[in-house]
């Protein structure tokens, strides 16, 4: 395997045509990477994850981000919580205290601002990773903002993000939370009439370089992480999408934050209920989850923000 260098001279390819309708087995599952025997996926309302006990953080966090979900309905809670679904126990505030590292979100809080519950769950420590302040508040934040712009432009995208975990990493806290040297994101636009994919690998440090310089193929991210992304796609389509990336196929201008409209409210203190988002727009997306643990996609006008099935 060739060593990946963070330069703009990488492989590129434009989007490919897709069939008029997606296979039923693919819909709603594309964001979940392939798993190994014994892996236990944790499903939260807005995202799923594979928790890595050895490193006390997620190996990956995956979710679909729709254009509607970029509408900001709730402010940041800034209330960090231990994840109740991690049976072995997640990191805690004590691990990060005076460490010099930010509690960096993997699934950004701004991507989860479409309901009170998703905002609360975005602050679970299982969704955090130690990031240098200049990285977390700089180029990483810029990439998160760009991804939201792509969700608006393409109606919906599939996102997988996480730390590059390996043996020998520095650790912080009594729980031994690993400090990654690199972070990754892979994004898939599976909308018609064309589809495209792109990956990023960024060092955990401040940078004033352009995000395009960190763009890589999804295959490159797979080689570095050992994770098989978008494996549910037809083999030929997966191979074409993941082998290279078309930088010019993506827009690199962020959409103004004034796209976020509607009534913005603060989450209830410590609330972990399934109450729906309070919106002045009338129709909102159901805040319930299916039996399979996936977020319900039905629209509802019920006062409690839930559809008739939930």
Buried (B, 14 or more C-beta within 10 A) or exposed (E): EEEBEBEEEBEBBEBEEBEEEBEEEEEBBBBBBEBEEEEEBBBBBBBBBBBBEEBBBBBBBBBBBBBBBBBBBBEBBEEBBEBEBBEEBBBBEEBBEEBEBBBBBBBBBBBBBBBBBBBBBBBBBBBBBBBBEBBBBBBBBBBBBBBBBBBBBBEBBBBBBBBBBBEEBEBBBEBEBBBBBBBBBBBBBBBEEBBBBBBBBBBBEEBEEEBBBBBBBBBBBBBBBEBBBBBBBEEEBBEBBBBBBBBEBBEEEBBEEEEBEBEBEEBEEEBEEBBBBBBEEEEBBBBBBBEEEBBBEEEBEEEEBBBEEB
